[in-house]
Amino acid sequence: MDIKVLGPGCPKCRQTDKIVREAVAESGIQASVEKVTDTMEIAGYGVFGTPAVVVDGEVKCVGKIPKKQEVLSWIQ
């Protein structure tokens, strides 16, 4: 599983990255979590608000910090 957290590195983006990593650790699922800060790469996903979360190429969340339960539902 490939998970990307999109954002320039603002506090909301860092919080989202933390929540995603905690959810992956709790679930026990093998997944790579990557932080994407390049604005052109972020725009390539059609995302114009951050933070955003992409799971296996599918945008799951844009412009808000997801709750851990939401992240768990996306990865299980």
FENKAZI-V922513 format. One record per residue. RES is the residue in three letters. PHI is phi in radians with two decimals (none if undefined). Layout:
RES/PHI, RES/PHI
//
This chain:
MET/none, ASP/-2.08, ILE/-2.07, LYS/-2.13, VAL/-1.84, LEU/-1.72, GLY/2.91, PRO/-1.32, GLY/1.97, CYS/-1.22, PRO/-0.97, LYS/-1.14, CYS/-1.18, ARG/-1.14, GLN/-1.13, THR/-1.08, ASP/-1.03, LYS/-1.09, ILE/-1.10, VAL/-1.09, ARG/-1.12, GLU/-1.11, ALA/-1.11, VAL/-1.11, ALA/-1.08, GLU/-1.16, SER/-1.31, GLY/1.36, ILE/-1.38, GLN/-1.35, ALA/-2.64, SER/-1.69, VAL/-2.02, GLU/-2.12, LYS/-1.66, VAL/-1.90, THR/-1.95, ASP/-1.23, THR/-1.11, MET/-1.20, GLU/-1.17, ILE/-1.07, ALA/-1.10, GLY/-1.08, TYR/-1.52, GLY/1.36, VAL/-1.75, PHE/-2.13, GLY/-2.36, THR/-2.19, PRO/-1.30, ALA/-2.45, VAL/-2.20, VAL/-2.10, VAL/-2.04, ASP/0.84, GLY/1.46, GLU/-1.84, VAL/-1.23, LYS/-1.83, CYS/-2.71, VAL/-2.42, GLY/1.38, LYS/-2.65, ILE/-1.49, PRO/-1.30, LYS/-1.38, LYS/-1.00, GLN/-1.07, GLU/-1.08, VAL/-1.06, LEU/-1.04, SER/-1.18, TRP/-1.31, ILE/-1.79, GLN/-1.74
//
